[in-house]
Each structure stands twice: as structure tokens, then as C-alpha cells.
Amino acid sequence: MVHLAKQKDDLLKRVRRIAGQVQAIERSLESEADGEKVLHLVAATRGVMNGLLDQIIDAHAREHVAHPGLSDKERAQGVEALLEVIRRYTK
């Protein structure tokens, strides 16, 4: 996936941020932090995950759906792959 390789550094920063936030959730649970703090940490983590997903969906759509050099078959495959991910995410 060449289009993701172009964004590799930014994507890895996002993933590392997510890992740090998940670790913060784990620490909070281990230390029996109050529920409100844990809820905020989970919500923040979900926000960062959504940002990562948005960035990857954007790259996929531009490369595998909207790219002018695609054949109709390639474009249809790109759309199906994108829709499958969206369906999984919304479940």
C-alpha cells in the first residue's frame, strides 16, 4: 500500500498515541481510579482511533476509488473494500 507508506510517520505517531492512551486506561483501572476519569480516557482513546481510521479511509478512497487511472473494476473493488470497513465499524 504505497499510499499508506507516504503517511507512515504520521500513522505510526497516531498508533503510538493510541498505545499510550490504552496504557493510561490500564493504569487507571489497576489503581482503581474513579469511573469518570476512566470514561474520559476511553473517550479520548476512541477519538484518536477515529482519527486514525479517518486518515486511512481518506487515503484508501483517494487511491482506490477516486484515482483517475483506475479501471471500473478496480474502482468497484475499492468501493466494496471501503464499504466493508464502514459496515464493520458501525456495528
ABEGO torsion letter per residue (X at the ends): XAAAAAAAAAAAAAAAAAAAAAAAAAAAAAAGBBAAAAAAAAAAAAAAAAAAAAAAAAAAAAAAAABAABBAAAAAAAAAAAAAAAAAAAX
